[in-house]
Amino acid sequence: MSVVTRFAPSPTGYLHIGGLRTALFSWLTAKHNNGKFLLRIEDTDMARNSEEAKDAILKAFEWVGMEHDGEVVYQSKRFELYKKYIDQLLEEGKAYKCYMTKEELATLREEQMAKNERTRYDGRYRDFTGTPPEGVDPVIRIKAPQEGTISFVDGIKGEINIAASEVDDFVIARADGAPTYNFVVAIDDALMGLTDVIRGDDHLYNTPKQIVVYQALGFKIPNFYHVAMINNEQGKKLSKRDGATDVMAYKTMGYLPEALLNFLVRLGWSHGDQEIFSLEEMIALFDPHNINKSSSNYNLDKLLWLNAHYIKEASDEKLITLLKDFGVDLTGNEKASDILHATKERGKTLVELATQIKLILHAPQSYDEKSSKKAFKGEAKEILGTFVQMLKEAHPTTQEAFHAVMEKIVEEKEIGFGKIGMPLRVALMGSMTGAGMDEVMSILGTDETIKRIEKAIITAM
């Protein structure tokens, strides 16, 4: 049988990286087995659904390049289908109408708590044949097994056994007829042909309930894999501040999708000591049975390291396209390749890379105060003035020729390289940061280099 997996987000908020990792694991499982990866939007909560959030989820999948197979399934369009199965269970005596009011349920829970008992529905309407109370719109409850064990083998955690007594006759349709989460998920997974369900382990105790639905409707039960959560660097629940933010925010922050996917696949899965995986390698090597049982810790330094790697490995054409979103357009710039060569070793994100490039493309309008204080002191003005004269005489055109002029002034003035390097860097780029000076000058050319130095001598010293 062909492997079929899915990802099923709710459009009540944006897709965050924990969700994307779950989706990635499902996607890789399908691709590794030449199967199908399906996308379902669980939008039955009409009050909390957001069209904007739904669009953001779809955009996130498009950005990272994880294409789904077939049409997107929307639960909100399947209510008639769910009603059909509710009616079927009622007719077969596998579900029943429960007329217990909210007040009665609250009283029952208080009594159970007072006795230190687990709060649960007591089944009072399970075999009810009397006259229904007036004015009460009933919920529909499924008949869960009352003895024995509900068991399944989790592909990550191993065999799971839940006493039937832990699963009461849970509600499958509310008083207004709206079906409940565990009911519709089981139906959809079955009808969509799911063979493998990979999801966060916060769903672990939904699984016995869903198995009850599978068995009541005679559906084949899929394989389950429950993935441990991602924690922050301190081992606590990941918060928005730690990185549990909208996936598309990572695009805005200048991360490449391949870096983010590489980062996420290593949060809970490994292949020896390998750290860098192409998408093709992930597909070839991934096996959900090898997902770690324990939680993983988010590590921003690792993500930045991976992102820097993918920026360095990216082609000039790719970077030119990506940088347009960050205010840098090198299209048609004859020095584009030189500019990228000079800067991409220094940019951990596209934001940082764009900032480095802008320092070269645009003459400084002001000079960093701290850098100026350190660089423009002592003989700096005289040294830069002499350097300008040397540039005018030599008129260098290559990186090597510019470097030779720097060596010449160091030799003639009998100064350390920093005595020319620091004031020159601030004069050309406004601060101490940036690419190598000989590279920058060869990109700018002699005339622009002299122009920037002379401006700094006049305005900053």
N, C-alpha and C positions, 0 to 999 in steps of 0.2 A: 504494500500500500504506500502511495506517495505521501510524504510528510507535509502536513498543513499546519502552519502556526498563525498566530494573529497578535495584533496589539490593539487594545480597546480602551482608549482614553475617554474621559468625560470632559466635555467642553465647558467646564465650570471655572477653569483657570488655564493658564498657559502650560505648555509642555515643559517640564523641568528635566534636569539631566538624569535624575533617577528613573523617570519614565522613559527617557531616550535610551538609557542603558538596557532596560527591560526589552524595549522594542528591538534594540540591536541584537541582543541574545536570541530573540525570536527570529529575527530576519536572518541571522547567520545560520541558525539551525535549519531553516527552510532551504537556504541557498546551498549549504553543505550537502544536503540530500537531494538537490535538484527538485525541491518541492515548491510549495506556494506559501507566500506570506500575505496575509489578509489584514485589512484595516477596518475596524468597526468603531464608529463614534457612538458612545453610550450617552445619548442625549434625552433620556426619559425624564430628567428633572427639569421640567419646563420653566420653573421659577428661577433656577440658577444658571441655566444655559446661557452662553455668550457666543454670539456669531463671530465676534472678534477673536475670542479664544479658539474657536473651531478653525478659523482661517489661519491663525498662528500655528496651530498644530500641523496643518497641512503644509504650510510654508516651511516649517522646521524639517519635515520629512524630505521636502524638495531640496532644501539647502544641503543636507548631509548626504543626499543621493541614495536614500533607502527607498527604492520604489516598491510599492505594494502591487499585488496581483489583483486584477479584476476591479470592479467598482467598489467604492467605499460604501459600507453598510451603515445605515442610520437606524438606531433602535426606534426613534420617534415615528418612523414610517411603518412599524411592524406591530402596532397595537392590536390590530384585528387578528394577526397570527397568534399572538400571545393569548388573546381571549379564547381562541379556538382550543388551545391546549388546556386552559383553565376549565372550560366547559367539559372537555374530555375527561379530566380527572374527577370532576364532580359527578359526571354520569357513571364513571367506573367505581365510584365510592372510595377513591384514593385521596380525595380532598373533600372539605366540608365547609359550610358556612358557620362562622363563629359570631355570636351576637353579644359577646362580652364587651361592655362599655369601657371607655378609658378610665373611668372612675373605679370600676370593678377590678380592672387590671392593676391600677395603682394600689388599691387596697390589698390585693393578693400579694403584690411585691413587698409591701410593708410587713405583712404577716410573715412572709418567708424570711425577710431580713431579720425580723425580731427573733426568729428561731435559728438564726445563723445558717439558713438553707440557701442554696443557689436559687436566684430568682429565675423563674421560668413559668411559662403557661402551663396550667394544670390539666388541660385536655377536657375541660367540662362540657364542651360541645362536640367532642369527637364522635360520639354515637348518639347525638341528640335526635329524638324523633317527636318531641312535643311541639306545642304551638310557639312559634317564634315571638319574642317580646315585641310590642309595638314601638314604633319610632326609632328603631335601631337599624342602621344600615350595616349589614354584616361584612366582615372581612372574610377572605377565603384562606383557610389553612390547609396545608398538605399533611397527610398522615405519615409521620416519620416512624421508623421502626422503634418499638418500645423496649426491646431487649436485644442482647447480642452486641456486636461491634461493627462499626463502619471502618473499613480498612482500605488503604491504598498505598502503593509504593511511590514515594516521591523520588524523582530522578536525582535530586541533590541530597535530601535529608534521609533517604532510606524509607523503611516501612513505618507508616503512621497508623496507629490504632486509636480510634475514638469510641468510647462507650456510647451506645445508642441513647442511653439515659441523658447524655450531654446535649443531645439535639432534640429540642421539643418540636411540636407541630407548628412550625414557623409560618408566618403569613406569606402567601404568594400573590395575593391581590388585596389592595387596600379597599376601604369602604366605598371610595369613588370609582372603583374598578381598575385603578392603575396597578399594573403588575410590579412586583418588587425585584430588586437587584439580582438576588441569587437565582430566582426563577428564570428571568429573561436571559441571563448570562448562560445558564445551562442549555436552554433551548437554542440560543444563537450558536453557541460553540458546537452543538450537535448538528444543527442543520447546515452550518457552514463547513462541516466535514473536518473539524479540528482533530488532529491526531495527537498534538503536543501543545499543552498550555503552559507557557512560561510567564510567571508573574511574580510580583514582590511577595515576600513571606508575610506581609500584613494580610494577605488573602488566605493564609493557610487554613484558618478555621471557618472560612466560607466553603471550603472544598467538601466537607462532609454533607453540608446542606445541598450543595449542587449534585453530589452523588445520589442523594435521596430523590432529586428531581429526575436525574438520568434514569434511575431504576424504575421510578413510577411510570415514566413514559416509554420505557423499553429502548432507550438510546444507548449506544456504545460509549463507554467511559474512556476519555482520552488519557494520555500520560500527563502527569503533572510535575512541574518543576517550580519550586518556590525559592526565589532568590533573596538572600539576606540584604538588608538595607545598606545604604552608603552612609557612613558617619563622617563627621568633620575630623580635622587633624588631631583633635583632642579625644576622639573616640565617642563623642556625643552626637545626638541627632543633628543631621545636616540642616542648617538654616539658610535663609536667603542670603545672609551676610557671608556665609561660608562658600556659597556657590550654587545653592539650590534655587536658581533663578531661571527665568525663561530661556529656553535654548537659543532663541534668536538674539538674546542679549550677548551671547558669546560671539556671534557674528559682528555685532556692533563694537564689541571690545577688541576685535581684530584677530580672532582665532580662526584657523582654517578648519573646515569640517573633518578632514582626514586626521588632523591632530586630536580633535575632540573625540572622534570615534576610537582612535588608537588608545587614548587616555581611558575611555570608558570600558573598553574591552578588557583592560588590565585591572579594573576594579572588580575583582572577584573571579578572574580567570587567568590562567598563565599557561605558557608553553616553554618549559625549561626556564632559562634565564633571559630569554628574548624579551626585549622591551619595545622594539619598533616593528610594527606589522603593517604591511600594505593591506588594502581591502581584500585583495586576492588571497593573501596568506591567511587572513582571518577566516575567510570562507573555507579554505582548504583544511585548516587545523582545528576549527572550533567544534567542540562536543559539549552539549549542555550537562552531561554527566560529570564533567570536570570542573564545573562551577564550584567555587569554595562554599562550604557550609557557613563559615563565619562572615561577619560584616567586613566591609572594606573601608579604608579611610581616604577621604578626599585629600589630595596633595597638590596645592597650587603650583609649587615649584616644579613638580613633575609635568604638569600640564604646560607650563611655560617652556620647559626644556623641549618637550615634544613639538610644541608650536614653532619654536626657533628652528628646530631641525627641518620641519616641513617648509618653512619659509626659505631656508638656505637651499633646499632641494628643488624648490619650485622653479619653473622656467621663467625667463624674463617676460615672455608673452602673458603667462598666467598672472604674474605679479602686476604687470601694467594694467591688466583688466581689473584685478581685485582692488588696487590702490585708488581707482576712480571713486570708490565709495568713501574714501578717506581724504578727499580733497587734493589728490595728487594725480595729474594727468600727464604721463610721459609719452603719450601717443605722438609719434612723429619726431620725438626729441632724438637727435642723432647721438647724443651722449647717454641715452637711456640705459644701455647695457653697462656703461662705466659707472653711472650713478648707482645702479642696483648692486653692482659688484662691490662698490665702496661702502654700502650701507646695510646690506641684508645680513651681514654677520653680527650686526649690532641691534637688530630689531627682534625682540621676542614675540611681539604681536604686530599686526599690520598698522595699528595706531602708532606704535613706537617707530616702525619703519617709515611711515609717512612723515612723522615728525623729523626724523633724521634727514629725509630727502628735502623737506621744506627748508631746512637750514642751509642746504646747498643752493636750492633754486632761488631763494629770496634773500637779498642782502638784509642784514640785521637792521631793524628800525630802532633798537635799543640794545644795551649790553647788560648782561646779568651783573648785578651789583657786586656780588661776592666774587665772581670770576674776574671782573674788571679790577677789583681791588688787589687781587693776588697777581694778575698778569701784567697790568699796566703800572708798574712801579720801577724805580731805579732808572736804568738805562733803556727801558723798553721803547720809549719814543725814538731815541737815537738809533737803536738797533733796527726797528721797523723802517725808519727813514733810509738807512743804509741798504736794507733788504730791497726796498722799492727801487733804488738806483741800480742795484745789481740785476733786478728783474728787467728793468728798462734796457740795460746793456745786453743781457743774454737773450731776452725774449724767448724763454723756453716754451716748448709746445707739448712735451711728453712728461709723464710722471717721473721718469728717470732724470730728465733735465731739470725739473723743478727741485727734485731731491738734491741734485748736484749743487744748485744755488744755495740751498739750506746748509749743505756741508761746507760750502765755501765761506759763508758768513761765520759759521761756528769756528772754522779754522783761522780766519783772518782776525776775528774779534777775540779769539781765545776764550770762548764762552761754552758753557754746557748747552746741549741741544734744547733743554727746557727754556733757556733764555730767549730763544727765537720762537720755539714751538708754542709756548703758552700765550704770549701776546698775539702771535699770528692767528692762532685758533680763535681767540675771542674777537679779533678784528674781522675775521672772515665769516664767523658763524654766530657771534653774539654770546657764546658761553664756552665752557670747557669741554662740552660733549661733542661727539661727531666722529666722522671718518678720519683717516690719515690725511695729514696736511698736503703731502705731495699728490695724493689722489684727488683731493678737493680742488687744488690749484690747477691740475691738468684738466679737470672738468670745467672749471670756471674760465680758464684761459688767462693769459697774462694781463690783458687790459682790465677785465673785471676784478682780478685779484688785486691789482694796483689800486683800482678805484675804491674797493672796500677797505684796504689798509689806510689809504689817505683820508678816507672819511673818519675812520676810528681815531687817527692821529689828531684830527681837528676837533672832533666832537666828544671823544671819551678820555682824552689825556690832558 
